Amino acid sequence: MTGTATLSKVLTIRENEKKVAQKAYHQSMGVFEEVAKELYLLLKKKEEAEQQYERFIQSTAPINQIKQLVDYLEVLTTEILFVQQKVEVARNDMEKKQVKLSDSYVEVKKFEKIIDIRKQDERDELKRKEDAFMNEISMNQFLSHKNR
């Protein structure tokens, strides 16, 4: 029983590590979603600006408006590149935390399985001892009846 008690303590530690890994993963997923949403909004703004640029080119828009729009597109492109890097960093962080979470799940399952096996072994050993004891009692009763 001491073996399973020790393993149960280790299991508790592993379960706590799993909870910490889950929390870290969910936080990193939130950061990723936030940064990805920021990228989406920038891409949407750029698409709208490009459509407006096409309309300006098709119509007779003043050249300074077109120049402002081109400058705005350049700024958006720079921001998009920066945010794309942030998205990549957030994705990598999220993936690392997902791997750690998966490893934690495996560790917990491994210790649960070991504990189950040890408990089953203990039950089997107890059953074997009970059977041996019952056989001994039966033999003693048989011999006592035979000796009468």
C-alpha positions as CSV (number, residue, x, y, z in Angstrom):
1,M,0.0,0.0,0.0
2,T,2.9,2.4,0.7
3,G,3.8,2.1,-3.0
4,T,0.5,3.3,-4.2
5,A,0.4,6.0,-1.5
6,T,3.7,7.4,-2.8
7,L,2.5,7.1,-6.4
8,S,-0.7,8.9,-5.4
9,K,1.3,11.8,-4.1
10,V,3.3,11.9,-7.3
11,L,0.0,11.7,-9.3
12,T,-1.3,14.7,-7.3
13,I,1.9,16.6,-8.3
14,R,1.5,15.6,-11.9
15,E,-2.2,16.6,-11.9
16,N,-1.2,20.0,-10.5
17,E,1.4,20.4,-13.2
18,K,-1.3,19.5,-15.8
19,K,-3.6,22.2,-14.4
20,V,-0.8,24.7,-14.7
21,A,0.0,23.6,-18.2
22,Q,-3.7,23.9,-19.1
23,K,-3.9,27.4,-17.7
24,A,-0.7,28.4,-19.6
25,Y,-2.0,26.9,-22.8
26,H,-5.4,28.7,-22.6
27,Q,-3.6,32.0,-21.8
28,S,-1.3,31.6,-24.8
29,M,-4.3,30.6,-27.0
30,G,-6.0,33.9,-25.9
31,V,-2.9,35.9,-26.8
32,F,-2.7,34.2,-30.1
33,E,-6.4,34.9,-30.9
34,E,-5.9,38.5,-29.9
35,V,-2.9,39.0,-32.1
36,A,-4.5,37.1,-35.0
37,K,-7.6,39.3,-34.7
38,E,-5.4,42.3,-34.8
39,L,-3.8,41.0,-38.0
40,Y,-7.2,40.2,-39.5
41,L,-8.4,43.8,-38.9
42,L,-5.2,45.2,-40.5
43,L,-5.6,43.0,-43.5
44,K,-9.3,44.0,-43.8
45,K,-8.3,47.7,-43.6
46,K,-5.6,47.1,-46.3
47,E,-8.1,45.4,-48.5
48,E,-10.6,48.3,-48.1
49,A,-7.8,50.8,-48.8
50,E,-6.8,48.9,-52.0
51,Q,-10.4,48.9,-53.2
52,Q,-10.6,52.6,-52.5
53,Y,-7.3,53.0,-54.4
54,E,-8.8,51.1,-57.4
55,R,-11.8,53.4,-57.3
56,F,-9.6,56.5,-57.2
57,I,-7.6,55.2,-60.2
58,Q,-10.8,54.5,-62.1
59,S,-12.2,58.0,-61.3
60,T,-10.7,61.4,-61.5
61,A,-9.5,61.7,-57.9
62,P,-7.0,64.4,-56.9
63,I,-3.4,63.2,-57.0
64,N,-2.8,64.2,-53.3
65,Q,-5.6,61.9,-52.2
66,I,-4.1,59.1,-54.2
67,K,-0.7,59.8,-52.6
68,Q,-2.2,59.9,-49.1
69,L,-3.8,56.5,-49.8
70,V,-0.5,55.1,-51.1
71,D,1.2,56.3,-48.0
72,Y,-1.5,54.8,-45.8
73,L,-1.1,51.5,-47.7
74,E,2.6,51.5,-47.0
75,V,2.0,52.2,-43.3
76,L,-0.5,49.3,-43.2
77,T,1.9,47.0,-45.0
78,T,4.6,47.8,-42.4
79,E,2.2,47.2,-39.6
80,I,1.0,44.0,-41.1
81,L,4.5,42.6,-41.4
82,F,5.1,43.5,-37.7
83,V,1.9,41.9,-36.6
84,Q,2.6,38.8,-38.7
85,Q,5.8,38.4,-36.7
86,K,3.8,38.8,-33.5
87,V,1.3,36.2,-34.7
88,E,4.1,33.7,-35.5
89,V,5.7,34.2,-32.0
90,A,2.3,33.8,-30.4
91,R,1.6,30.6,-32.5
92,N,5.0,29.1,-31.6
93,D,4.4,29.9,-27.9
94,M,0.9,28.3,-28.1
95,E,2.2,25.2,-29.8
96,K,5.0,24.8,-27.2
97,K,2.5,25.1,-24.4
98,Q,0.2,22.6,-26.2
99,V,3.1,20.1,-26.4
100,K,3.8,20.6,-22.7
101,L,0.0,20.1,-21.9
102,S,0.0,16.9,-24.0
103,D,3.1,15.7,-22.1
104,S,1.4,16.5,-18.8
105,Y,-1.7,14.5,-19.9
106,V,0.5,11.5,-20.7
107,E,2.3,11.7,-17.4
108,V,-0.9,11.8,-15.5
109,K,-2.3,8.9,-17.4
110,K,0.9,6.9,-16.9
111,F,0.8,7.3,-13.1
112,E,-2.9,6.5,-13.1
113,K,-2.2,3.3,-15.0
114,I,0.7,2.4,-12.7
115,I,-1.5,3.0,-9.6
116,D,-4.3,0.9,-11.1
117,I,-1.8,-1.9,-11.8
118,R,-0.4,-1.8,-8.3
119,K,-3.8,-1.8,-6.7
120,Q,-4.8,-4.7,-8.9
121,D,-1.7,-6.5,-7.8
122,E,-2.5,-5.8,-4.2
123,R,-6.0,-7.1,-4.6
124,D,-4.7,-10.2,-6.4
125,E,-2.1,-10.8,-3.6
126,L,-4.8,-10.4,-0.9
127,K,-7.1,-12.8,-2.8
128,R,-4.2,-15.3,-3.0
129,K,-3.6,-15.0,0.7
130,E,-7.3,-15.4,1.5
131,D,-7.5,-18.4,-0.7
132,A,-4.4,-20.0,0.9
133,F,-5.9,-19.2,4.4
134,M,-9.2,-20.8,3.4
135,N,-7.4,-23.8,2.1
136,E,-5.5,-24.1,5.3
137,I,-8.7,-23.8,7.3
138,S,-10.4,-26.4,5.1
139,M,-7.4,-28.8,5.5
140,N,-7.5,-28.3,9.3
141,Q,-11.2,-29.0,9.4
142,F,-10.8,-32.0,7.2
143,L,-8.0,-33.4,9.3
144,S,-9.9,-32.7,12.6
145,H,-12.9,-34.6,11.3
146,K,-10.8,-37.4,10.0
147,N,-9.0,-37.8,13.4
148,R,-12.2,-38.2,15.4
